[in-house]
Amino acid sequence: MRLNDTPSSLLPATVRRGSFRIASLAAMAWLGLAGSAWSAPPTVASIEALLAATKSEALIANTSADLERNMRDAVQASLQGRKPSEREQQVIDKMTRESAALIRQELNWSHMRPMMVQIYQSTFTQEEVDGQTAFYRTPVGMAVVEKMPAVMQATMAATQQSMARLMPQLQAIAKKHMAEAQAAGAAAGTPPAGAKP
């Protein structure tokens, strides 16, 4: 691992993994959606009742913790068993602390709650919000709330496996078209990308 590669190569993938938990909130919302001709905007209180029924605050907190843990695991995995130097470890620790603090700040419930209320108000009607809340208070709805994060994680894992299988082909496509671009540039008298003038 080149230490200066760590922030750009590890953090985006880590955030993508954690974002599946947040995406499950939207998935649960759509599961309970029913058609309605009434377009009255839902009240804040009714949306907060829905967020409570779906345990959204706990889901956000778990997402933040998972992102921090995944980030640390990714850094360790990138070392491939190599023990970092004292200076490298200091940089890694500082990067991890700052990144974790930023994640906690961004995924804090006091920050996420008003944003989610606004999104729900602009997306659902009062009847739809009430219907979802009623659903998530049933045994089946509660089971969906409990199991949806696992469903999203399994989906993420399956997607990553599919992408891993495609990676050699994707790399071959990229290599092919880079060669074509370089050949076209050479024919036109344009230096290849990255070449010194």
Residue pairs with C-beta under 8 A, 6 or more apart in sequence:
1 78
1 79
1 80
1 82
3 84
3 88
3 91
3 92
6 75
6 78
6 92
6 95
7 95
7 99
9 78
10 71
10 74
10 75
10 78
11 71
11 99
13 74
14 67
14 70
14 71
14 74
15 67
17 66
17 67
17 70
17 156
18 63
18 64
18 66
18 67
18 70
19 63
20 152
20 153
20 155
20 156
21 59
21 62
21 63
21 66
21 149
21 152
21 153
22 59
22 60
22 63
23 152
24 59
24 148
24 149
24 151
24 152
25 54
25 56
25 59
25 116
27 148
27 152
28 54
28 136
28 144
28 145
28 148
29 50
29 54
29 120
29 123
29 124
29 132
31 135
31 144
32 128
32 131
32 132
32 135
32 136
32 141
33 124
33 128
33 131
33 132
34 127
34 128
34 131
36 125
36 127
36 128
38 125
38 126
38 127
39 125
40 125
40 126
40 127
41 121
41 125
41 126
42 120
42 121
42 124
42 125
42 126
42 128
42 129
42 130
43 126
44 117
44 121
46 126
46 129
46 130
46 133
47 116
47 117
47 120
47 121
47 129
48 113
48 117
49 133
50 120
50 129
50 132
50 133
50 136
51 57
51 113
51 116
51 117
51 120
53 132
53 133
53 136
53 137
53 141
53 145
54 136
54 145
55 145
56 112
56 116
57 109
57 113
59 149
60 107
60 109
60 112
61 107
61 109
62 149
63 107
64 103
64 104
64 107
64 108
67 103
67 107
68 99
68 100
68 103
68 104
71 96
71 99
71 100
71 103
72 96
75 92
75 95
75 96
84 92
105 111
120 129
124 132
135 141
136 142
136 144
136 145
181 192
181 193
182 192
182 193
185 191
185 192
185 193
186 192
191 197
